[in-house]
Amino acid sequence: MRPSDLDDVMAIEEVSFPTPWSRRMFLEDFPRDFSDTLVAAGAEDEVLGYAVCWTIAGESHLLNIAVHSARRGQGIGRALLSECIRRAARAGASVIFLEVRAGNEAAQRLYRSMGFAFRGIRKGYYTDAGGEDAIILDREVRKSDATG
Ligand SMILES: CC(C)(COP(=O)(O)OP(=O)(O)OC[C@H]1O[C@@H](n2cnc3c(N)ncnc32)[C@H](O)[C@@H]1OP(=O)(O)O)[C@@H](O)C(=O)NCCC(=O)NCCS
């Protein structure tokens, strides 16, 4: 992701989440050497989707992932997550984890199909949605994921 992607990224972000990240939150991530900020780009260099993943002390955390609403269901989310896992492995992570809204079935199906498993619940975590629970999922990251 580059600063010039941020208009496209923000347009996707604002329709994808009840509490979207600000432009500044993305910008602050660019210089962080522990952060991978990825975009899936279309033929005209337009942003189709993006993901943000941090790897610190052997653990990766998927902080954000979204795909343009008109381009969902085409494998873009899976490709972005695969690339996050690949980079996590290259950065020496042994596990990747994430939080997902209890009601977000599409995202949970994607994560489970890629080997993520239930780890716990944060009760009432999403205060913007009447206290919706967060489901914590994680997945082992193997050395072989670095080339997978
Ligand atoms: C979650 C999200 C990133 C998935 O991206 P995507 O590009 O549509 O997903 P893919 O096309 O790669 O689909 C991968 C798998 O996800 C699951 N999936 C995707 N969309 C689904 C839907 N509408 N209903 C049920 N399962 C769905 C399926 O298991 C699918 O595999 P399959 O095609 O083999 O059945 C996308 O729906 C999105 O941007 N949602 C809004 C933002 C969001 O909720 N982000 C996650 C926050 S935790």
The ligand as an SDF file (V2000), in Angstrom:
LIG
                    3D

 48 50  0  0  0  0  0  0  0  0999 V2000
  -14.3890  -10.9060    4.4890 C   0  0  0  0  0  0  0  0  0  0  0  0
  -13.9330  -10.4470    3.1020 C   0  0  0  0  0  0  0  0  0  0  0  0
  -12.5750   -9.7420    3.2240 C   0  0  0  0  0  0  0  0  0  0  0  0
  -13.7710  -11.6900    2.2060 C   0  0  0  0  0  0  0  0  0  0  0  0
  -13.2040  -11.2760    0.9660 O   0  0  0  0  0  0  0  0  0  0  0  0
  -13.6510  -11.9510   -0.4310 P   0  0  0  0  0  0  0  0  0  0  0  0
  -12.6900  -11.5050   -1.4680 O   0  0  0  0  0  0  0  0  0  0  0  0
  -15.0820  -11.6940   -0.6720 O   0  0  0  0  0  0  0  0  0  0  0  0
  -13.4500  -13.5000   -0.0900 O   0  0  0  0  0  0  0  0  0  0  0  0
  -13.0510  -14.6590   -1.1210 P   0  0  0  0  0  0  0  0  0  0  0  0
  -13.7530  -14.4470   -2.4270 O   0  0  0  0  0  0  0  0  0  0  0  0
  -11.5770  -14.8000   -1.1490 O   0  0  0  0  0  0  0  0  0  0  0  0
  -13.7300  -15.9040   -0.4050 O   0  0  0  0  0  0  0  0  0  0  0  0
  -12.9820  -16.7830    0.3810 C   0  0  0  0  0  0  0  0  0  0  0  0
  -13.9300  -17.6030    1.2420 C   0  0  0  0  0  0  0  0  0  0  0  0
  -14.6240  -16.7580    2.1640 O   0  0  0  0  0  0  0  0  0  0  0  0
  -15.9390  -17.2680    2.3940 C   0  0  0  0  0  0  0  0  0  0  0  0
  -16.8970  -16.2570    1.9470 N   0  0  0  0  0  0  0  0  0  0  0  0
  -16.6210  -15.1360    1.2340 C   0  0  0  0  0  0  0  0  0  0  0  0
  -17.7580  -14.4240    1.0720 N   0  0  0  0  0  0  0  0  0  0  0  0
  -18.7430  -15.1140    1.6730 C   0  0  0  0  0  0  0  0  0  0  0  0
  -20.1410  -14.8810    1.8660 C   0  0  0  0  0  0  0  0  0  0  0  0
  -20.7500  -13.7900    1.3800 N   0  0  0  0  0  0  0  0  0  0  0  0
  -20.8450  -15.7880    2.5690 N   0  0  0  0  0  0  0  0  0  0  0  0
  -20.2500  -16.8840    3.0810 C   0  0  0  0  0  0  0  0  0  0  0  0
  -18.9380  -17.1670    2.9250 N   0  0  0  0  0  0  0  0  0  0  0  0
  -18.1980  -16.2830    2.2370 C   0  0  0  0  0  0  0  0  0  0  0  0
  -16.0430  -18.5390    1.6100 C   0  0  0  0  0  0  0  0  0  0  0  0
  -15.6270  -19.5950    2.4400 O   0  0  0  0  0  0  0  0  0  0  0  0
  -15.0290  -18.3060    0.5030 C   0  0  0  0  0  0  0  0  0  0  0  0
  -14.5300  -19.4920   -0.0420 O   0  0  0  0  0  0  0  0  0  0  0  0
  -15.2450  -20.1710   -1.3310 P   0  0  0  0  0  0  0  0  0  0  0  0
  -15.3260  -19.1000   -2.3660 O   0  0  0  0  0  0  0  0  0  0  0  0
  -14.3020  -21.2660   -1.7000 O   0  0  0  0  0  0  0  0  0  0  0  0
  -16.5840  -20.6230   -0.8530 O   0  0  0  0  0  0  0  0  0  0  0  0
  -15.0010   -9.5070    2.4400 C   0  0  0  0  0  0  0  0  0  0  0  0
  -16.2720  -10.1390    2.5450 O   0  0  0  0  0  0  0  0  0  0  0  0
  -15.0830   -8.1270    3.0570 C   0  0  0  0  0  0  0  0  0  0  0  0
  -14.3640   -7.2090    2.6610 O   0  0  0  0  0  0  0  0  0  0  0  0
  -15.9750   -7.9600    4.0470 N   0  0  0  0  0  0  0  0  0  0  0  0
  -16.1300   -6.6350    4.7130 C   0  0  0  0  0  0  0  0  0  0  0  0
  -14.9600   -6.3470    5.6250 C   0  0  0  0  0  0  0  0  0  0  0  0
  -14.7770   -7.4420    6.6550 C   0  0  0  0  0  0  0  0  0  0  0  0
  -15.7310   -7.9710    7.2170 O   0  0  0  0  0  0  0  0  0  0  0  0
  -13.4980   -7.7730    6.9100 N   0  0  0  0  0  0  0  0  0  0  0  0
  -13.1520   -8.7880    7.8840 C   0  0  0  0  0  0  0  0  0  0  0  0
  -13.0490   -8.2110    9.2420 C   0  0  0  0  0  0  0  0  0  0  0  0
  -12.5980   -9.4390   10.4660 S   0  0  0  0  0  0  0  0  0  0  0  0
  1  2  1  0
  2  3  1  0
  2  4  1  0
  2 36  1  0
  4  5  1  0
  5  6  1  0
  6  7  2  0
  6  8  1  0
  6  9  1  0
  9 10  1  0
 10 11  2  0
 10 12  1  0
 10 13  1  0
 13 14  1  0
 14 15  1  0
 15 16  1  0
 15 30  1  0
 16 17  1  0
 17 18  1  0
 17 28  1  0
 18 19  1  0
 18 27  1  0
 19 20  2  0
 20 21  1  0
 21 22  1  0
 21 27  2  0
 22 23  1  0
 22 24  2  0
 24 25  1  0
 25 26  2  0
 26 27  1  0
 28 29  1  0
 28 30  1  0
 30 31  1  0
 31 32  1  0
 32 33  2  0
 32 34  1  0
 32 35  1  0
 36 37  1  0
 36 38  1  0
 38 39  2  0
 38 40  1  0
 40 41  1  0
 41 42  1  0
 42 43  1  0
 43 44  2  0
 43 45  1  0
 45 46  1  0
 46 47  1  0
 47 48  1  0
M  END
$$$$
